[in-house]
Amino acid sequence: MLPDTVDSAKDSAVQERAGFGTTWTTEASQDPFIHLTLAAERTSTIGLGTAVAIAFARNPMSTALTANHLHHVSGGRLLLGLGTQVKAHIERRFSMAWSHPAARMREYVLALRAIWNCWNSGEALAFDGRFYQHSLMPPLFDPGPNPFGAPPVYLAGVGERMAAVAGEVADGFLAPPLATTTYLRQVLLPAVAVGSARSNDVVTSTFQTCAMPLVATGCGPAEMDAAIEATRARLAFYASTPAYRAILQLHGWEHVGEELGYCAKRREWSAMPQLITDTMLDTFATVAPPAEVATALRKRYEGIADRVIMYPVQPWSAPLTAEVLRSSSRADSN
């Protein structure tokens, strides 16, 4: 398993020196591609991933151009992680079209590959899909071949349909932070396998399944307690979303998700973390002292995920990052 992390681009150089395989950034209140462009300037070897960029907030051409350019200037280090976001955000926050998310995402990825192939091979652009059509590429707008080729595409998904799409047309699958090992084994990984079986060699032989667990750790009791409470609050927010209800149902906590949803609708944010019990916290997150983080993650995800993206809710200090990496080195040597 490769040690990766989710953090801000300003810490990417520290993460590279510490030995992380990839630094991933999310799309929330800031643009992930700007973050990774800054990270590309400050680093030379660490991978640069989006976990995730919101696909349906952009058309395939704009995503293809941005990703191609970033892949070029970073020396071929981009891992393009895409997600759909939910209907309310796509329609009401981004004012974009929403329908048939799994079928639309499948076509979105195929459109990206057609555009990149046009630029890299010189073939005419002729993509005619149900949701996207691309047939015009004058020389002025053609960046030409990328010396590093096209970036790998990873898809995020909560349900079976999107996991199957990832297996069929993507280079990797990004499991959501709430995906427990039970949910991965019983629901998501079998769906990825179904998609892979119908891939027709679209995906590469290096397909990777990525777990992205919330990690609560800290140097000393105060930092540890703060990390646990921040993680509990983040879990409450995620679990309030109907999209995650199937995961909660699998573990017998669907009623908690419904109650969290009611709280969110009433904007009772401060009451939500109290509904996340210690058992739920330990099921959905990895809670461990920094010297034991890598061992705990390995024990949980060995044989399930090809790589683990550590997702701390709060930024890690340099001493905490160093200790977690030392624990990773010790775990690899055992």
C-alpha positions in Angstrom: 0.0 0.0 0.0 1.3 3.4 -0.9 1.3 6.2 1.7 -0.8 9.1 0.4 -2.4 12.0 2.1 -5.1 14.6 1.6 -3.9 18.1 2.5 -3.3 21.6 1.1 -0.9 22.3 -1.7 1.2 24.6 0.6 2.4 21.4 2.4 3.2 19.4 -0.7 6.9 20.0 -0.5 6.9 18.8 3.1 4.9 15.8 2.1 7.4 15.0 -0.8 10.4 15.2 1.5 8.5 13.1 4.1 8.0 10.3 1.5 4.3 10.4 0.6 3.5 8.8 -2.8 0.8 11.3 -3.8 -0.7 14.4 -2.3 -4.5 14.6 -3.0 -6.6 17.7 -2.9 -10.4 18.0 -2.7 -12.8 20.4 -4.3 -14.7 22.2 -1.6 -14.2 25.9 -1.1 -11.1 26.2 -3.4 -10.3 25.0 -6.9 -8.3 21.8 -6.8 -6.4 22.4 -10.1 -5.1 25.7 -8.8 -3.9 24.0 -5.7 -2.1 21.3 -7.6 -0.6 23.8 -10.1 1.1 25.5 -7.1 2.1 22.1 -5.7 3.6 21.2 -9.1 5.9 24.3 -8.9 7.1 23.4 -5.4 7.8 19.7 -6.0 9.4 17.4 -8.5 8.4 13.7 -7.7 5.3 13.5 -5.6 2.1 12.5 -7.4 -0.7 15.2 -7.7 -4.2 13.9 -7.4 -7.7 15.4 -7.2 -10.0 13.5 -4.8 -12.1 14.7 -6.3 -12.7 17.3 -8.9 -16.4 17.7 -9.7 -16.9 16.4 -13.2 -20.5 17.6 -13.8 -19.6 21.1 -12.8 -17.4 21.2 -16.0 -17.8 20.0 -19.6 -15.4 17.3 -20.8 -13.5 19.7 -23.0 -12.7 22.1 -20.2 -11.7 19.3 -17.9 -9.6 17.7 -20.7 -7.7 20.9 -21.3 -7.0 21.7 -17.7 -5.9 18.2 -16.8 -3.8 17.9 -20.0 -2.0 21.2 -19.2 -1.4 20.3 -15.5 -0.2 16.9 -16.5 2.3 18.5 -18.8 3.7 21.2 -16.5 4.0 18.7 -13.6 6.0 16.3 -15.6 3.3 13.7 -15.9 2.4 13.5 -12.2 -1.4 14.2 -12.4 -3.9 11.6 -11.2 -7.3 13.0 -12.3 -9.9 11.9 -9.7 -13.4 12.7 -10.7 -16.7 12.6 -8.8 -20.3 13.5 -9.7 -21.5 15.4 -6.6 -25.2 15.1 -5.8 -28.1 16.4 -7.9 -28.9 19.4 -5.6 -25.3 20.8 -5.9 -25.0 20.2 -9.6 -28.3 21.9 -10.4 -28.5 24.5 -7.7 -24.9 25.4 -6.9 -23.3 24.9 -10.3 -26.5 25.4 -12.5 -25.5 22.4 -14.7 -27.4 19.5 -16.1 -28.0 16.4 -13.9 -29.4 13.1 -15.1 -28.4 9.4 -15.2 -25.2 10.0 -13.2 -23.5 6.6 -13.9 -24.3 6.6 -17.6 -23.3 10.3 -17.9 -20.0 9.7 -16.0 -19.1 6.7 -18.2 -19.6 8.9 -21.3 -17.7 11.8 -19.7 -14.6 9.6 -19.3 -14.9 8.3 -22.8 -15.2 11.8 -24.1 -12.0 12.8 -22.2 -10.2 9.9 -23.8 -11.4 10.9 -27.2 -10.3 14.5 -26.8 -6.8 13.5 -25.5 -6.5 11.0 -28.3 -7.2 13.7 -30.8 -4.4 15.9 -29.4 -1.9 13.0 -29.0 -2.5 11.1 -32.2 -3.7 13.8 -34.6 -6.9 11.9 -35.4 -10.0 13.9 -36.0 -12.2 14.6 -33.0 -15.5 12.8 -33.5 -17.2 11.9 -30.2 -21.0 11.6 -30.5 -22.6 10.5 -27.3 -26.0 10.7 -25.6 -24.9 13.5 -23.3 -21.8 15.0 -24.9 -20.8 15.7 -28.5 -17.3 16.9 -29.5 -16.5 17.3 -33.2 -14.6 20.6 -33.6 -10.9 21.0 -33.0 -9.3 23.8 -35.0 -5.4 23.9 -34.9 -5.5 27.1 -32.8 -7.1 25.2 -29.9 -5.2 21.9 -30.3 -2.3 21.8 -27.8 -0.7 18.9 -29.7 0.9 15.8 -28.2 1.6 15.7 -24.5 5.1 14.2 -23.9 3.7 12.5 -20.9 0.6 11.1 -22.5 -2.9 11.4 -21.1 -3.3 11.5 -17.3 -4.9 8.5 -15.5 -8.5 8.9 -14.6 -9.8 7.7 -11.2 -13.5 7.7 -10.5 -15.2 8.1 -7.1 -18.4 6.4 -6.3 -20.7 5.5 -3.4 -22.9 2.9 -5.1 -22.6 -0.2 -7.2 -23.3 1.5 -10.5 -20.6 4.1 -10.3 -18.1 1.5 -9.0 -18.9 -0.6 -12.0 -18.3 2.4 -14.3 -14.9 2.9 -12.7 -14.0 -0.7 -13.4 -15.1 -0.4 -17.0 -13.6 2.9 -18.2 -11.3 4.3 -15.5 -7.7 3.6 -14.3 -8.7 3.5 -10.6 -11.6 3.7 -8.1 -11.7 6.1 -5.2 -13.8 4.8 -2.4 -15.6 7.4 -0.3 -14.4 8.2 3.2 -17.4 6.5 4.8 -16.8 3.2 2.9 -16.0 0.7 5.6 -14.1 -2.5 4.8 -17.3 -4.4 5.0 -19.0 -2.2 2.4 -15.9 -2.4 0.2 -15.8 -6.2 0.3 -19.6 -6.8 0.0 -20.6 -4.0 -2.4 -18.0 -1.8 -4.1 -15.2 -4.3 -5.0 -17.6 -6.8 -6.6 -19.2 -4.0 -8.6 -15.7 -2.8 -9.8 -15.1 -6.4 -10.9 -18.3 -6.5 -12.9 -17.3 -3.3 -14.7 -13.8 -4.6 -15.3 -15.3 -7.7 -17.0 -17.0 -5.6 -19.6 -14.2 -3.1 -20.1 -13.1 -4.3 -23.5 -9.5 -3.3 -22.6 -10.4 0.3 -22.0 -8.7 0.3 -18.6 -5.1 -0.2 -18.0 -3.5 -3.2 -16.3 -2.5 -1.0 -13.4 -6.0 -0.3 -12.2 -5.9 0.7 -8.5 -8.6 0.6 -5.8 -8.0 3.4 -3.4 -9.4 3.7 0.2 -9.6 7.2 1.6 -10.3 6.7 5.3 -10.6 9.6 7.8 -7.6 9.4 10.1 -7.7 10.9 13.6 -4.3 11.2 15.2 -2.3 13.7 17.1 0.9 14.4 19.1 -0.2 14.5 22.7 -3.7 14.2 24.4 -4.9 17.7 23.4 -4.1 17.3 19.7 -5.5 13.8 19.7 -8.8 14.9 21.3 -9.2 17.8 18.9 -8.6 15.4 15.9 -11.2 13.0 17.2 -13.8 15.6 17.7 -13.1 17.1 14.3 -13.4 13.7 12.7 -16.6 13.0 14.6 -18.1 16.2 13.2 -17.0 15.4 9.6 -18.5 11.9 9.9 -21.8 13.5 11.1 -21.8 15.8 8.0 -21.1 13.0 5.6 -23.6 10.6 7.2 -26.4 13.2 7.0 -26.3 12.9 3.2 -28.8 10.5 1.7 -26.2 9.2 -0.7 -24.5 7.4 2.2 -27.6 5.9 3.6 -26.8 2.5 2.1 -23.5 2.3 4.0 -25.3 3.1 7.2 -28.0 0.6 6.5 -25.5 -2.2 6.0 -24.2 -1.5 9.6 -27.6 -1.0 11.1 -27.3 2.7 11.5 -29.8 4.0 8.9 -31.9 5.6 11.7 -28.8 7.7 12.7 -28.4 8.9 9.1 -32.1 9.9 9.0 -31.7 11.9 12.3 -28.6 13.5 11.0 -30.4 14.5 7.8 -33.2 16.2 9.9 -30.5 18.1 11.9 -28.8 19.3 8.7 -32.1 20.5 7.2 -32.7 22.5 10.4 -29.1 23.7 10.4 -28.5 22.2 13.8 -24.8 21.6 13.0 -23.6 21.6 16.6 -26.0 18.8 17.6 -24.9 16.4 14.8 -21.5 15.2 16.2 -23.2 13.9 19.3 -25.0 11.3 17.3 -21.8 9.7 16.2 -21.0 7.1 18.9 -17.5 5.8 19.6 -18.4 2.5 17.9 -19.4 4.4 14.7 -16.2 6.5 14.9 -14.0 3.4 15.1 -16.0 1.7 12.3 -15.7 4.6 9.8 -12.4 6.2 10.8 -9.0 5.1 11.8 -8.2 6.5 15.3 -4.6 5.8 16.5 -1.6 7.5 17.9 0.8 8.7 15.2 3.3 5.8 15.8 0.5 3.3 15.2 -1.4 4.9 12.2 0.4 2.9 9.5 0.0 -0.4 11.3 -3.7 0.3 11.9 -4.3 1.2 8.3 -2.4 -1.8 7.0 -4.3 -4.1 9.3 -7.6 -2.7 8.1 -7.0 -2.4 4.3 -4.4 -5.2 3.5 -5.8 -7.2 0.7 -8.7 -4.7 0.1 -7.0 -1.5 -1.3 -4.0 -1.0 -3.5 -3.3 2.3 -1.9 -4.6 4.2 1.1 -5.1 7.9 1.1 -5.0 9.2 4.6 -7.7 11.8 5.1 -7.1 14.0 8.1 -9.8 16.5 8.9 -7.3 18.9 10.4 -4.0 19.8 8.8 -1.0 17.9 10.2 1.9 19.7 11.8 5.4 18.9 10.5 6.2 16.8 13.6 3.0 14.8 13.3 3.6 14.2 9.6 7.1 13.0 10.3 5.9 10.6 13.0 3.2 9.1 10.8 5.8 8.6 8.0 8.2 6.9 10.4 5.4 4.6 11.5 4.8 3.8 7.8 8.5 2.9 7.3 8.4 0.6 10.3 5.2 -1.1 9.1 6.8 -1.7 5.7 9.9 -3.3 7.2 7.9 -5.8 9.3 
